[in-house]
Amino acid sequence: MKKTTLERLFYVKPECRVYPIEEEQFICTSVLPKVPGSTEEEWEEDEDVNGGEFDI
């Protein structure tokens, strides 16, 4: 019976890194136009209106 020799690998220990980050809080809203009280004449009831983006 022949013996086979195996090559051992070096053990590499696992590492864990923790990176500090800033916490952000987001405010998300949805606004629906009130069609009867609107001054815009061409709005329809189911029409989406893009109000743009605003930074607070």
Stockholm file with secondary structure:
# STOCKHOLM 1.0

chainA/1-56         MKKTTLERLFYVKPECRVYPIEEEQFICTSVLPKVPGSTEEEWEEDEDVNGGEFDI
#=GR chainA/1-56 SS CCCCCCCCCCCCCCCCCCCCCCCCCCCCCCCCCCSTTCSCTTCCTTCCCCCCCCCC
#=GC SS_cons        CCCCCCCCCCCCCCCCCCCCCCCCCCCCCCCCCCSTTCSCTTCCTTCCCCCCCCCC
//
